Amino acid sequence: MFHYIQLLRPLQWLKNMFVFAPIFFSNNLLKPEFFWPTLVVFASFCLVSSSIYCFNDLRDVEADRLHPKKCHRPIASGKVSVKGGYAMMILSMLGALALIPLAQSPNTPYLFMVVVGYWLMNLAYCIRLKQIAILDVSIIAVGFVMRVLAGGLITDIWISHWLVMMTFLVTLFLAFTKRNDDYRIYEQTGTKPRVSITGYNKTFINEATAIIASVTLVCYIMYTMSPEVIQRMGTRYVYLTSAWALLGLLRYLQNMIVYGLSGSPTKSLVKDHFIQFCILGWIASFFVIIYL
């Protein structure tokens, strides 16, 4: 049973916290009528993303067996059979769809479309699109934007262009840092962790992440100082949270360039105390500025 749970990659479910962004930034996080429907969508995205992880491991089983880290995955290591992998993939997707009506939202049909669209997009990513450099990281970022849109749909909260841009830029930044880890493995072993890695090199990855980090920070500062945000949140002090965003981006760049620890954004979130401090400081600042 443990290996089947491991196949679902529950640690990666943290990525689905993006569905809470609409209610967080709209001052509705503490309202049950907004929180509980969003929690349902969170659970649905956890299952649909697990379905994709199962399919990805089934598709890449031979390549994973040659990878220094991925060889320990349940299917690649033989601890879960191919039939078991397909069964978990189908059950996870059916579970994701079954949860959606529990949110009891008038936008449920549109949410079905977003979830199914996310699933189909990622199937195409696993089959072919992840082999194309730049397009591979862009699809990852689009997937996070879809999470945010789902959170807005289920609560009927309008998603601003600022939130869409910030989500895309931050997750594109994280995807590029992940490619840095893949390229380092390619340099050290000569084995391609993924086909698209030949479209990257260390200089390109470093410069791309630096550019995206800069654009992300400028976009965030513009967001915090925009008249519409000041009016909607009822305060002009949101810009103070920019310090936490800057520190977090710098730390992640340090992990990637200096320490070579950019392999998994989720593990960095769980294990890096500096990044945890920045995130908690950012959330606490927002709560003090917006909710108190």
N, C-alpha and C positions, 0 to 999 in steps of 0.2 A: 504493500500500500504506500509506503514511504516514497518509493521510486516513482509511482504514478503521480503523487503530489509534487514531487520534484520536477516531473515533466511539465507540470502546469506553470512552473516558475513563479510561485507566489511572491517572492521578493520583488519581482518586476511589477507587481500590482501597484506599487507606489506611484508609478508613472500615471496611473489613472486618476490621481488626485487632481489633475487639471480640470476635471469636470466640476470641481467645486469653485473654480475661479469666478464664474459669473455671480454666484451668490455672495462670494467673499467681497468682491469689488463693488457690489451694489448694496452693501450694508445689510444683507439679508441672511448672513450665515447663521445667526442665532435664532432665526424664525423657523419653527418646526414645519410649517406649510411649504417652505422652500428646501429645508435641509433633507427631509425624508425622501422626497422624490429624487433629489440629487444623489442620495445614498443608493437608491435603486439603480440609477444609471451607472454609478461607480461599480456596483457589483456586476452589472451587465457587461461593462467594458472589461472588467477583470476576466470574465469567462470568455469573451470573444477574443481577447488578446492571448489567452491561454490556448485557445483553439488554433490560433496562428502559430504559436510557439511549437505546438505539436506537429503541425504541418511542416514547419521549417526544419525541425529535427528529422522528420521522415525524409524530406527532400535532400538534406545535407549529410545524411548519416555517414556516407563514405568519406567525405571531406572532413567531417568532425573527428573521425577516428585518427586522422593524421595531425590534428590540431593539438598543441600541448595542453590546452585547458578544456576545450570542447569535447575531447575524447572521453571525459568523465560523465557526459550527459547520459541520461537513462537509456535512450535507444542506441546511441553510439557504443556504449559500454556493454550492451546486451542485457541489461537489467529489466528492460521493458521491450516486449516484442513489437514487431511492426503492426500486427493486428491490434495489439493493445494501444498503440499510438494513434491509429485511425479511430478506434472506439472512443478514446478520450477527446480527440479532436471534434468528432460529431456531437458527443454528449455536451461538451463545453459550449458549442455554438447553439445547440437547442436550448440549453439552460439560459444563455444570454438573451435569446429571443423570448423565452417564457417569462423572464423577469420584467420586461418592459411594461406590460399592462398593469403591473402592480403600482406603478407611479401614478396612475389615474389622472393623466394629463390630456387635455384636448389635442395636444401636439404629438400624441403617441404614434400616429401613422408616419409622421416625418422622422421621428426618432428611429422607427424601424428602418427607414431608408438610410439614415446616417450609419446605423450599426451594420447593416448588410453591405452598404457601400464601403465602409471601413474594412470589413472582412474580405470583400472581393478585391479591393485595392491591395491589400496585404498578401492575398494569394498570388496576385500578379507580380508583386514585389518578390516573393519567395521563388516563383517560377522563373522569372526573367529580369525584372526591372532592377533588382539589387546588383546585377552584373554591370550596370552602366554607372560610371563615376559621376558624381554630382547629383544625378537623378536619384541615386539611392538614398543620399542623406536628405534630399528635398522631400521625398515621399515620407520619410520618418517624421519630418517636421509637420507635414500636412496632416499626418495621423493625429498629432497632438492638437492641432487646430480643430480637427473633427471632434475630439473629446470636449473641447471648450464649447463648441457649437451645440453638442448634445446636452451639456449642462445648461445652456441658455434655453434650448428648446423645451426641455422638460419643465422648466420653471417659468417659461414665457418671459424671460429677461432678454432685452435687446443687447446684442454683443457689439461693442464699439470697435471701430477700426483699430484703435490703440491696442485693445486686448488681443485681437487677431494678429497684429504685427509683432507684439511682444512675445506671444506664444511661439510664433513661427521662428523668430530670430533666436530666442533662447534655446529652443530644441534643435535648431540647425547648428548652433554653436556646440552643443553637447554631442551631436552626431559627428561633427568634424573631429572633435577630440577623441572620439571612439576610433575613428579611422587612423589616428596617430598611433594608437596601440596596435592596430592591425598591421600598419606599415613597419613598425618596429619588429614585430614577429617575422614579417616577410624578409626584412634585412638580416635578421639573426639566423634564421633557419633556411631561407630560400623557398619555404613553403608558402603558398598563397592562402591566407585565411579566408579570402573571398576573391572572386574573379575581378571585381571592380578595383582592387587595390593597385593594379598596374596603371590606373589613371590618376594615381596620387604619388607624391613624394614628400619628403620631410619639409622642404622649403615651402611648397604649395600649402600643405596643411597648416604649418605655423603661421604663414601670412594670412591665410583664409580665416583662421580662428581669431587672429588679432583684429582683422577688419570687422568680422561679425560681432566680436565683443565690443568694439568701439561703437558700431552702429546701434547695437542693442542698448548700450548705456545712454547714448544720445536720445534714442527713441523713448527710453524710460523717463529720462529727465523732462523731455518735451511733454510726455503724458502727464507727469505729476504737476506740471506748471500750466497745462492747457486750461483756458477759461471754463470749458464745459465740465472738466473733472472737478475743478475748484467749486463750481456752482453745485454740481450733483452731490459732492461729498460734504459740502458745507464748511470747508476749511482750505486755507492756502498753504498748509504746512506739510502736505504729502511729500513734497520734494525732499524733505529730510530723510526719507527712507532710501534715497539714492545712494547714500553712503554704504548701506548694507549691500546693495546691488553691486557696487564697484568692488568692495572687498571680496564678495563671493566670486565674481568673475576673475579677479586677479589670483585668488587662491586656486581656482580651477586651472588657469593657465600655468601657474607654478607647478601644480601636480603633473600637468601634461609635459611641459618643456623641461623642467628641472628634475622631477622625480620619476617621470615615466609611469604615472599611476592613473592613466586616463582610460583604462580598459573597460570599466563599467560605471556609468554615471550613478546607477542605483547603489552600488557598493560604496562609492564615494560619499553618497548621501548618508548611508548607514554607518560608515566607519570613520569618516573624516570629521573630527570634532570642531575644527575651524569652520568648515562649511556649515555644520549643524548650528554653530553659534551665530553665523551670519543669517541663516534662514530663520532661526528663532528670534533674533534681534529684529529682522525685517517684519516678521509677523507681529511681534509685540509692539513695534512702532506703529504699524497700521492699526492695531486694535486701540492703542492709546489715542491716536490721532482721529480715527473714524468713529469708533464705538463708544468712547468715553467723553 
